[in-house]
Amino acid sequence: MNLRTAVTGGLIAACAVGLFLWIASSPTGSREGPQPQPSKPGVPNGADGTSVVRANQVDPSSANMLAGVVVDTEGEPVDGGLLVLHCLARGANRSTPIPGGVVKLEADGSFEGPTCNGLVCAEFRHPSMIARDPWELRGDGPHELVATLLDRREGQVVDPEQQGIAGARITVRPVPGENLPTAVPPFATSVTTSDVDGAFAFARLERPPCDSCGEANGACQPDDLRDLPVYHALLISAQAPGFRPGQIEVDLEDTEPWKLVLELPAEPITGTVVDSQGRAYPRVNILAASEDRPTEYHRAKVGDDGRFELSELGDGPHEIRAVQDGIELVRQSGVLAGASLELVGEQAATGVDLELLVIDNQGAPIVGAHVTGGPFVGAKTGATGDLRAQAVLPGKYTLTVRTAQARQRFEVAVELGEINRRTLELDRG
């Protein structure tokens, strides 16, 4: 499997996990060895007990920018990822983030970022790689930084004929009942997608090596805290268009590659959604969630005649909900594939009209304001700042109004009546 292709979509989630590790351990990672370190001869302790780093322990740099390249252990450039730069200034006993020091790697692995008058520590954020050694940069470079692959668990999603299924959505979660308060998910992301051969991979979490910045901050972990407590029993689920969802339970101690076989879909759930007078609702979605597999869910749009069809279902019972503009009309549990439903909502499908007037804090109408929420999806106010929706069900709605200068949320209550008119005042500062 092409690793770079498989992990690109996980970069945002991996950066979020990297941030968690940064907060939990240090601004630049962790390092083996007890902490805080005892003071060395001639190096006095600071007021907080941490070692003071003297100016002669770092190489001051007068350059405004530093540059370099990140490569793997084979010397090939790493495409993707972020560097977060920190400074251990001359004479300082703690490191600080460098302003503007979040640097994106280019496709050829190169980077350029701000430096400081002291030692620069580079923290690496990547969905499948980790720094091989502490990255401590002196001078403007060019620097060559070596990254190594995180340990990975691999698998494949296949059809009944053992052919790979591309584009399957794979989700990992703990087995129900495994509730360890200190445990964390074992991978950098909980969701990934299979490649053209049906292959997928999850990168294991690992603490990065600690550098001088983390050491100065007293954030390096001793040996017995190096390993992150993670879940060991997991459920791996997969969904793909045209197939029945699948799920397996795995043990991380088992080193065999995972395989999920997706069968052809079960019979669809069909039916109608109407009010007590037999009238169809104008904007209803049908939501189906498996009662046995929490990661499996389906959605279908209800037609103008009130009819719907939910396809690509798995085995077992499903909970069905009919929802319009965030208001639940009806709910039914225990529905099996192949069922035909007649769902009747308690609220009248006719609803009421809702008219909005969006103004600024000077009372002037705002033209072209974006309104989202309730009955509005991608709507914009007109030439007089107005906007209208029909057949809105009584209830409370959260609307978000956005312009180029401002963004604000409003709670709007719609009541029974011919027309509900509401004025929303947007504070443009």
PLY file of the C-alpha trace (Angstrom):
ply
format ascii 1.0
element vertex 429
property float x
property float y
property float z
element edge 428
property int vertex1
property int vertex2
end_header
0.00 0.00 0.00
1.23 3.50 -0.76
1.73 4.87 2.74
1.73 8.51 1.82
-1.56 8.12 -0.06
-3.16 6.13 2.73
-2.33 8.54 5.54
-2.81 11.96 3.99
-6.45 12.09 5.08
-5.43 11.42 8.69
-3.12 14.44 9.06
-5.71 16.67 10.78
-6.64 13.97 13.31
-2.96 13.10 13.93
-2.15 16.75 14.59
-4.96 16.81 17.16
-3.45 13.72 18.87
-0.01 15.34 18.70
-1.45 18.35 20.50
-2.85 16.02 23.22
0.58 14.46 23.69
2.21 17.89 23.76
-0.14 19.09 26.51
0.23 15.84 28.46
3.98 15.52 28.25
5.84 18.60 26.98
5.90 21.29 24.33
8.16 19.08 22.25
7.68 15.52 23.43
9.13 13.21 26.09
12.46 11.60 26.78
13.65 8.65 28.74
15.21 9.26 32.12
14.03 10.60 35.48
13.01 14.21 35.90
13.84 16.78 37.03
17.56 16.24 36.37
19.93 17.00 39.23
22.01 20.09 38.74
25.45 19.65 37.25
28.56 21.19 38.75
28.62 24.89 38.00
24.98 24.89 36.83
22.78 26.40 39.58
19.14 25.40 39.99
16.37 27.85 39.19
13.83 28.98 41.75
11.47 26.19 40.67
14.11 23.48 40.98
14.74 23.03 37.24
18.25 23.31 35.87
19.26 26.68 34.49
20.72 26.38 30.97
23.71 28.67 30.65
24.34 30.69 27.52
27.49 28.69 26.74
25.42 25.49 26.48
23.73 26.63 23.27
24.95 28.14 20.04
23.37 31.57 19.60
22.14 32.20 16.09
21.82 35.61 14.50
19.98 34.32 11.42
16.36 35.36 10.92
15.27 32.07 9.32
16.36 28.46 9.50
15.87 25.87 6.78
16.28 22.19 6.15
14.65 18.97 5.02
12.91 16.06 6.75
13.80 12.61 5.39
12.96 9.03 6.32
15.49 6.43 7.39
16.18 5.64 3.72
17.01 9.27 2.98
13.77 9.90 1.05
11.97 13.22 1.67
8.86 13.14 3.87
5.86 14.78 2.21
3.41 16.18 4.70
3.43 17.09 8.35
4.14 20.11 10.50
7.06 21.37 12.53
6.31 23.28 15.73
9.38 25.30 16.71
10.33 26.19 20.29
13.19 28.31 21.60
15.47 27.69 24.56
16.87 31.21 24.78
20.30 32.09 26.11
20.34 31.80 29.88
16.70 30.64 30.07
15.53 27.73 32.19
12.32 27.15 30.20
11.53 26.99 26.48
8.82 28.98 24.73
7.03 28.61 21.35
8.52 30.75 18.59
5.96 33.21 17.11
5.04 32.02 13.62
6.87 28.78 14.33
4.24 26.34 13.01
5.84 25.34 9.70
4.34 23.08 7.02
6.62 20.67 5.17
6.72 21.06 1.40
6.21 18.11 -0.95
9.98 17.59 -1.16
10.30 17.52 2.64
11.86 20.97 2.83
10.95 23.61 5.40
11.82 27.17 6.34
10.86 28.85 9.59
11.81 31.48 12.16
14.74 30.99 14.51
15.83 32.59 17.77
18.93 33.63 19.68
19.42 30.25 21.28
18.59 26.61 20.71
15.62 25.74 18.46
13.73 22.52 19.22
11.53 21.13 16.44
8.42 19.13 17.38
7.11 16.90 14.56
3.40 16.40 13.86
2.71 13.65 11.33
0.04 10.92 11.06
2.45 8.02 10.54
5.99 9.17 11.41
7.93 10.36 14.44
11.30 12.00 14.99
14.02 9.35 15.25
16.12 11.51 17.58
15.59 14.83 19.37
15.58 17.56 16.75
17.72 20.40 18.13
18.72 23.05 15.60
21.70 25.37 15.99
22.34 27.98 13.34
20.38 28.57 10.17
21.20 25.25 8.48
20.42 23.67 6.16
19.44 20.94 8.62
18.63 17.32 7.78
16.12 15.80 10.21
15.45 12.05 10.17
11.98 10.65 10.88
11.00 7.02 11.33
7.71 5.21 10.78
5.38 4.66 13.68
4.44 1.06 14.33
1.35 0.26 12.25
-1.46 -2.24 12.19
-2.63 -3.11 8.70
-5.73 -4.69 7.26
-7.86 -5.14 4.16
-11.55 -4.80 3.29
-12.72 -7.37 0.72
-15.94 -8.58 -0.91
-17.22 -12.21 -0.71
-14.92 -13.10 -3.63
-11.90 -11.71 -1.75
-11.53 -8.71 -4.05
-10.39 -5.49 -2.37
-13.03 -2.79 -1.77
-11.81 0.76 -2.34
-13.16 3.74 -0.42
-14.46 1.80 2.57
-14.76 3.82 5.78
-13.01 1.97 8.62
-13.66 2.90 12.25
-11.92 1.63 15.36
-13.34 1.86 18.89
-13.00 0.04 22.23
-14.98 -3.11 22.88
-18.02 -2.18 25.00
-17.26 -2.73 28.67
-13.54 -1.98 28.42
-13.56 1.15 30.52
-10.07 2.02 31.71
-10.02 5.61 33.02
-6.37 6.18 32.09
-6.44 4.41 28.72
-6.37 6.23 25.39
-7.12 5.05 21.83
-4.06 3.18 20.53
-3.92 4.90 17.15
-3.31 8.41 15.88
-6.79 8.46 14.35
-9.97 6.44 14.88
-11.17 6.60 11.25
-9.44 5.86 7.95
-10.30 4.87 4.36
-9.22 1.87 2.30
-7.11 2.40 -0.81
-7.68 1.02 -4.34
-6.73 -2.49 -3.17
-8.95 -2.33 -0.10
-5.90 -1.97 2.17
-5.79 0.32 5.19
-3.52 1.02 8.15
-3.65 2.63 11.59
-0.46 4.16 13.03
0.22 3.39 16.70
0.66 6.22 19.18
4.17 6.69 20.54
5.80 9.36 22.67
8.42 11.28 20.67
12.00 11.53 22.01
12.50 14.36 24.46
14.79 17.26 23.57
16.56 19.91 25.61
13.48 22.14 25.60
11.33 19.45 27.22
14.16 18.60 29.59
14.52 22.22 30.69
10.77 22.34 31.32
10.93 19.25 33.54
8.53 17.40 31.24
10.57 14.32 30.31
9.03 11.03 31.42
10.92 8.32 33.33
11.20 4.82 31.90
8.10 3.46 33.63
5.91 6.20 32.10
7.15 5.88 28.53
4.43 3.51 27.33
0.98 5.01 26.87
-1.84 2.99 28.46
-4.07 2.00 25.53
-7.06 -0.21 24.83
-6.12 -3.72 23.77
-9.48 -5.20 22.66
-11.00 -3.26 19.77
-13.92 -3.36 17.35
-13.02 -2.65 13.72
-16.02 -1.66 11.58
-16.23 -1.00 7.84
-18.87 0.53 5.56
-18.73 0.88 1.78
-21.26 1.82 -0.91
-22.96 -1.25 -2.35
-22.13 -3.55 0.56
-23.46 -4.62 3.93
-21.44 -3.13 6.83
-19.04 -5.49 8.60
-17.35 -5.67 11.99
-14.68 -7.76 13.72
-13.27 -7.83 17.25
-9.47 -7.80 17.43
-6.73 -8.08 20.04
-3.73 -5.84 19.58
-1.46 -8.64 20.78
-2.39 -10.54 17.61
0.04 -9.53 14.86
-1.88 -11.03 11.91
-3.26 -8.46 9.41
-6.95 -7.74 9.87
-9.48 -8.74 7.21
-13.06 -7.53 6.98
-15.36 -9.27 4.52
-18.33 -7.16 3.45
-21.34 -9.09 2.17
-23.89 -7.89 -0.36
-26.45 -5.57 1.24
-29.59 -6.77 2.96
-33.05 -5.82 1.71
-33.75 -2.08 2.10
-36.10 -0.57 4.68
-38.85 1.32 2.86
-41.85 3.34 3.94
-43.61 6.67 4.19
-43.56 9.62 6.60
-46.75 11.72 6.82
-48.68 13.68 9.43
-51.97 12.54 10.97
-53.86 13.94 7.95
-51.73 11.98 5.47
-49.75 15.05 4.30
-46.05 14.74 3.45
-43.47 16.89 5.21
-41.29 19.11 2.98
-37.76 18.58 4.38
-37.54 15.25 6.18
-34.49 12.99 6.52
-34.67 9.39 7.71
-31.83 8.35 10.01
-31.09 4.70 10.78
-28.61 3.53 13.42
-27.70 -0.08 14.06
-28.60 -1.11 17.61
-25.77 -3.68 17.62
-23.04 -1.61 15.92
-22.83 2.01 17.15
-20.56 3.11 14.30
-23.07 2.02 11.63
-25.57 4.63 10.51
-27.55 5.44 7.37
-29.43 8.44 5.99
-32.07 8.87 3.31
-33.96 11.86 1.96
-37.75 11.61 1.99
-39.37 12.45 -1.34
-42.14 14.95 -1.98
-44.65 12.09 -1.77
-43.41 11.15 1.71
-41.69 7.93 0.56
-38.16 6.83 1.51
-35.74 3.92 1.11
-32.78 3.01 3.35
-30.28 0.72 1.61
-26.89 -0.95 2.26
-28.04 -2.13 5.67
-26.39 -4.63 7.97
-27.95 -7.43 9.97
-29.87 -6.94 13.17
-32.27 -4.28 14.46
-32.06 -0.58 13.63
-33.46 2.52 15.28
-35.28 4.72 12.77
-35.79 8.45 13.25
-37.63 10.94 11.03
-36.18 14.43 11.46
-37.06 17.77 9.86
-34.90 20.85 10.46
-33.53 19.22 13.62
-36.99 18.48 15.03
-37.72 14.78 15.58
-41.10 13.76 14.17
-41.19 10.07 15.04
-38.87 7.31 16.27
-39.15 3.52 15.98
-36.78 0.85 17.33
-36.18 -2.77 16.45
-36.62 -2.34 12.70
-35.06 -5.11 10.60
-33.85 -4.99 6.99
-36.67 -5.54 4.50
-39.32 -3.88 6.70
-41.96 -1.54 5.25
-42.90 1.30 7.61
-45.74 3.78 7.86
-44.44 6.55 10.09
-46.90 9.20 11.32
-45.65 12.44 12.87
-47.65 14.21 15.55
-47.01 17.72 14.21
-48.91 19.11 11.24
-46.87 19.05 8.04
-48.19 22.48 7.03
-46.21 24.27 9.76
-45.90 28.07 9.70
-43.92 30.61 7.70
-40.78 32.10 9.26
-39.58 35.52 8.08
-36.19 36.86 9.14
-34.79 40.38 8.93
-31.02 40.60 9.48
-29.71 44.04 10.45
-26.47 45.46 11.84
-26.14 47.28 15.17
-26.99 50.54 13.41
-30.31 49.15 12.21
-29.27 48.84 8.55
-30.30 45.65 6.68
-27.48 43.26 5.80
-27.56 41.98 2.23
-26.08 38.58 1.40
-25.65 37.35 4.97
-25.31 33.55 5.17
-27.89 31.87 7.41
-27.57 28.22 8.48
-29.66 26.14 10.88
-33.23 24.96 11.23
-34.96 25.22 7.82
-32.06 27.18 6.27
-29.23 25.44 4.41
-26.82 27.69 2.53
-29.40 30.51 2.50
-28.59 34.20 1.98
-30.51 37.32 2.89
-32.03 39.32 0.02
-31.74 42.93 -1.08
-33.56 44.18 2.02
-31.85 41.81 4.48
-34.81 39.45 4.48
-35.13 35.66 4.32
-38.16 33.36 4.39
-38.85 29.67 5.02
-42.16 27.88 4.63
-43.79 25.01 6.55
-41.53 25.42 9.59
-42.52 23.27 12.55
-43.06 24.98 15.92
-39.99 24.63 18.12
-36.65 26.20 19.05
-33.93 26.58 16.44
-30.29 27.66 16.56
-29.40 29.84 13.57
-25.90 30.96 12.61
-25.59 34.24 10.72
-22.29 34.92 9.01
-20.80 37.77 7.00
-17.23 38.55 5.98
-16.86 40.64 9.13
-18.85 38.75 11.77
-20.36 35.47 12.82
-23.11 35.13 15.45
-25.57 32.53 16.74
-29.21 33.21 17.54
-31.87 31.16 19.32
-35.19 31.52 17.50
-38.49 30.15 18.84
-41.14 29.43 16.21
-44.73 29.41 17.45
-48.09 28.50 16.01
-49.50 31.28 13.84
-49.72 32.32 10.21
-46.33 34.07 10.02
-43.50 34.33 12.53
-41.35 37.43 12.01
-37.98 37.75 13.74
-35.33 40.48 13.56
-31.73 39.37 14.10
-29.23 42.10 14.99
-25.70 41.17 14.01
-22.92 42.91 15.91
-20.25 43.91 13.40
-18.08 45.43 16.10
0 1
1 2
2 3
3 4
4 5
5 6
6 7
7 8
8 9
9 10
10 11
11 12
12 13
13 14
14 15
15 16
16 17
17 18
18 19
19 20
20 21
21 22
22 23
23 24
24 25
25 26
26 27
27 28
28 29
29 30
30 31
31 32
32 33
33 34
34 35
35 36
36 37
37 38
38 39
39 40
40 41
41 42
42 43
43 44
44 45
45 46
46 47
47 48
48 49
49 50
50 51
51 52
52 53
53 54
54 55
55 56
56 57
57 58
58 59
59 60
60 61
61 62
62 63
63 64
64 65
65 66
66 67
67 68
68 69
69 70
70 71
71 72
72 73
73 74
74 75
75 76
76 77
77 78
78 79
79 80
80 81
81 82
82 83
83 84
84 85
85 86
86 87
87 88
88 89
89 90
90 91
91 92
92 93
93 94
94 95
95 96
96 97
97 98
98 99
99 100
100 101
101 102
102 103
103 104
104 105
105 106
106 107
107 108
108 109
109 110
110 111
111 112
112 113
113 114
114 115
115 116
116 117
117 118
118 119
119 120
120 121
121 122
122 123
123 124
124 125
125 126
126 127
127 128
128 129
129 130
130 131
131 132
132 133
133 134
134 135
135 136
136 137
137 138
138 139
139 140
140 141
141 142
142 143
143 144
144 145
145 146
146 147
147 148
148 149
149 150
150 151
151 152
152 153
153 154
154 155
155 156
156 157
157 158
158 159
159 160
160 161
161 162
162 163
163 164
164 165
165 166
166 167
167 168
168 169
169 170
170 171
171 172
172 173
173 174
174 175
175 176
176 177
177 178
178 179
179 180
180 181
181 182
182 183
183 184
184 185
185 186
186 187
187 188
188 189
189 190
190 191
191 192
192 193
193 194
194 195
195 196
196 197
197 198
198 199
199 200
200 201
201 202
202 203
203 204
204 205
205 206
206 207
207 208
208 209
209 210
210 211
211 212
212 213
213 214
214 215
215 216
216 217
217 218
218 219
219 220
220 221
221 222
222 223
223 224
224 225
225 226
226 227
227 228
228 229
229 230
230 231
231 232
232 233
233 234
234 235
235 236
236 237
237 238
238 239
239 240
240 241
241 242
242 243
243 244
244 245
245 246
246 247
247 248
248 249
249 250
250 251
251 252
252 253
253 254
254 255
255 256
256 257
257 258
258 259
259 260
260 261
261 262
262 263
263 264
264 265
265 266
266 267
267 268
268 269
269 270
270 271
271 272
272 273
273 274
274 275
275 276
276 277
277 278
278 279
279 280
280 281
281 282
282 283
283 284
284 285
285 286
286 287
287 288
288 289
289 290
290 291
291 292
292 293
293 294
294 295
295 296
296 297
297 298
298 299
299 300
300 301
301 302
302 303
303 304
304 305
305 306
306 307
307 308
308 309
309 310
310 311
311 312
312 313
313 314
314 315
315 316
316 317
317 318
318 319
319 320
320 321
321 322
322 323
323 324
324 325
325 326
326 327
327 328
328 329
329 330
330 331
331 332
332 333
333 334
334 335
335 336
336 337
337 338
338 339
339 340
340 341
341 342
342 343
343 344
344 345
345 346
346 347
347 348
348 349
349 350
350 351
351 352
352 353
353 354
354 355
355 356
356 357
357 358
358 359
359 360
360 361
361 362
362 363
363 364
364 365
365 366
366 367
367 368
368 369
369 370
370 371
371 372
372 373
373 374
374 375
375 376
376 377
377 378
378 379
379 380
380 381
381 382
382 383
383 384
384 385
385 386
386 387
387 388
388 389
389 390
390 391
391 392
392 393
393 394
394 395
395 396
396 397
397 398
398 399
399 400
400 401
401 402
402 403
403 404
404 405
405 406
406 407
407 408
408 409
409 410
410 411
411 412
412 413
413 414
414 415
415 416
416 417
417 418
418 419
419 420
420 421
421 422
422 423
423 424
424 425
425 426
426 427
427 428
